[in-house]
Amino acid sequence: INENWDSVDGVTNQSHLKMGQKTTLLTNLLNEAFVKDIRQKTQSNIDLCIKQGGFVAPRAPFGYQKDPDNCHQLIVDGIAASVVRRIFDMAVKQMGLTEIARTLNQEKILTPISYAIANGLKGNYDKGNGLWNTRSVKKILTNITYTGALVQGKEKRLIENTHEAIVSNIVFDRVQCFLSGKPHCLETTVKSPIESNPLKGK
């Protein structure tokens, strides 16, 4: 405002500007280019961090916390992780989302946001009524981060084995099958190793 900069009209129409004001246009253009360059470099650094398996979100998911020595590395939060495992265990036993939420509320287990605030999270966050609901339970059950992998960036790039897993891939896959409404997915078939025929070739 002070420099009479108008990104729509200021460059194309200079008839309304005084001589002294016209000289500020070049400065503003250079400033804009400088900001754009910084934005591109920042995004490049973020993309590189994602490719290397670094965690770039501002807050760690429930069950994890950021490593104090490396903000791009997730480490397991023992207390919260036990709740995550419990939720997956209940889902594997084919308990519905509503039943899981009801169980957590009956046992007065803190929701993810309530737990974070209780552990020092600063800021104005809406924690709702402080109760678990089907949405918060499903958000945990569908988060692949708990298998030790990260999906980040605009391209949703998957990088595996970036941090310690809270649940196994088998448990996670079984839960996804259950949530999809396909009970047959829960049937795991363990194939016996094929024994070699002692008479083969004779």
Order of alpha helices (4+ residues) and beta strands (2+ residues): alpha-beta-beta-alpha-alpha-alpha-alpha-beta-beta-alpha
